[in-house]
C-alpha cells in the first residue's frame, strides 16, 4: 500500500491513464462510425496531453472529482445517428472497464512485486478506471450516461429534460459535497470489481497452467 503522501503523487499517472483511455475510446468509436471530427482535432490518441483540462485534472487529483476536455463529436456524421451517439457515449466506460480488467490480471499474475510502488500505481489505476466507468454512466449532464438516456427516451421527454442540462454540473457538485456520489460510485465500482475478480480467476489460472506446461 502507498502512504497518503506518496499516493497523492502516484495518483497522477493512474488518473492520466484512466482519462486517456476514456477519451481515446470516444474518439476512436466516433471515427469508426463515420465522424472524423475528433481525429482531425488530434484527439484520437492515448497521449494524455491531448485530453487534459488543467483545472479538471487538479480537481480530480485533490477532490477525486473532475473532468477532461470533451472529445468533439458531430452527430450528423454518425451512421446510424441515434445508435452511434449511444455507442460513442458508452465507449469510454467500456474502455475503462477493459483497462481495469487488464490491470487486474497483471496484478494477479504478480509479475510485479505486490508491495512495490509500480504495483501500487497499477492498483490505483485499476480503481480509477472502474470509478471513471461508473461515474461517467451517471445520467446527469454533461456525463456520458445523460447522452445515452437522452437517445433512449422518447424525443418529447428527452427535449424537456434537455432544458435542465445547464443545472447538471451544479447537481454533481452538490452530490459531491454531500458525499452522495460515494453512495453511487463505491458500491457499483466494488460490484464490478467483484465480478471481474471472479471472471479473471479462470483466465489467470489458464495462463499459469500454460506457463507451467513449458517447464
N, C-alpha and C positions, 0 to 999 in steps of 0.2 A: 504494500500500500504506500501511497505517496503522502508525505506530510502536507498540511494545508498550504504552506508557503510554496512548496515545490509544485503542488497541484495547480496553483494559480498560474505558474509558468508553463507547465506541461499541458495545461488546458488549451493553450493556443494551437499547437499542431493538431490536437484532437478536433477542435472546432473547425479549423481550416479544412480538414479532410471532409467532415460532415457537410460543410457549406458547399465545397467544390463539387462533391459527388451529386448533391441535391440539384444544384443549378445546372450542372452539365447534363444531367438526365432530362431536365426540362428542355434544354436547347436541342439535344440530340433527338429527342422524340418529336419535337416540333419540326425539325428539319426532315426527319424521315416521313412525316405526314404532309410535306409539301410547303412548309413555311420556312423560308431561308433567313428570316429577319434576325434571329439570334446568331446564326452562323456569320452573317455579314457584319454583325455588330461585335464580332470577336468573342462571343460568349460560349461557343461550343468548344470548351477547353476545360481541363482539370486544373489549370493554373489558378490558384486562389486569388491572385491579384486582379484577375478579370471580374471577379464576383464580389469583391469586398466593398462594403459600405463601412467606412471607418467608425462612425458612431454606432452603427448596428453591431459591429464586432466588439466594440468596447462594452456595450450593454450586455452582450452575450457573455463576455469574459467576467464582468463584475456581477451581473444580476442573473445570468443564465436565461436571459430573455432578450432577443434582439432580432436582427434581420440582415439579409444580404441584398445586393442590388437586384431588383426583379429582372428576370430574363424577358426581353421584349418579344412579344408574340403578336402576330397579326392573324386573328381567327379567320379572316377572309381567305387565306391561303390554305387552311386546313381542309383535308378531304378524308372522310366526311367531317363536316364542320363540328356538329354537336358532339359526336363521339371523339373527334380529335381533341376538342377542348378538355374533355374528361380524361383522355389518355395522357395528354401533356400535363395536366394538373396532378394526376396520380403518379407520374413517372418519378418525381423527386422522392416521394416517400418510399416507393418500391426500391429505388436505387439505394436509399439509406438502409433499408432492411437487408438487402442483399449484401451490402458492405458490412453491416453488423454481423451477418452470418459468417462471412469470410474471416473477419477478425476473431470471432468466437472459435472457429475451427483452428486458427493459428494458435490461439491461447491454449486450447485443449491439447494440441499436439505437443506443446511445451518445447518447441524448437528454441524458444527464448526463455531463459531462466525466469521462473514465476515471480520472484521478488525483484527483478531488475527494473530499471527506470523505463526501458522500452516496453516491457510488459505492462507497466502501469499506464503508459501513454496509450497503448493499444486497447486496454480495458476502458479507459476514459473515452476513446474514440468510438468503441463499440456502443457504449451507453449514449453518447451524444447522437450517434446515428439513429438509435432507437427513439430517443426523445424528439429528434428532428422529424422523424416519420410521423409520430403520433401528433406532435404539436401542429404540423402543417395540415393535418387532416381534420382539425377542428373546423367546423363550418361557420367561422366568423371571418368576415372580410378584414384584411386582404389575403387571408390564408388560402391555401390551395383547396381545402375542404369546402370553402364557400363557393368556389367556382364549379366544383363537382355538383354540389347541391343545386346551384342555380340552373345547371343544364338538365338535371333530373326532374325538377319541379315543373309544373305547367307554366307556360310563359307569363300568364297574368300574375300568378303568385310570385314568380321569380322577379318580375318587374317591380312589384310592390316592395319586396324585400330589398331590392336594389336601391330604393330611396333612402334606406338607412345605412348604406355601405360606409358612409363617412364616419359613422359612430363606432365602426368595428375596432379600430385601434384603441379608442378610449375604453371600450369594454374590455379589451385584452389587458390594458394597463390596470384597470380596476381589479380584474380577476387575479392578476399577478400580485398586486398589493395586498389583496385579501387571501392570498395563497390558494385561490380557487383553482388555478391551473394545476397545482400539485395534486389535487384530488382527482383530476382527469389524467394527467401525464404519468404519474408514478405507477398506479395500478395497471394501466394499459401497456406501458413500456415493460413493466415487470412480467405481465402476462405473455407478451410477445417473446420476451427473453426465455421464459419457461418453455414455451413451445419450441423455439429454436434450439434450446439446450437439449431437449429430448430428441429432436429430429437429427441434430448433428452428431449425437452419440453413435448412430448407425454408420454415418459417413466416416467419422474418426476411427471407429473400430475397423472398418473396411480398409482404410489407408494403413493403419498399423499392421493389420493382418497381411496385406500385400508386401509391406516392407520386410516383415519377418520371414516371408517365404523366400526372399532373396538371400537370406543368410544361411 
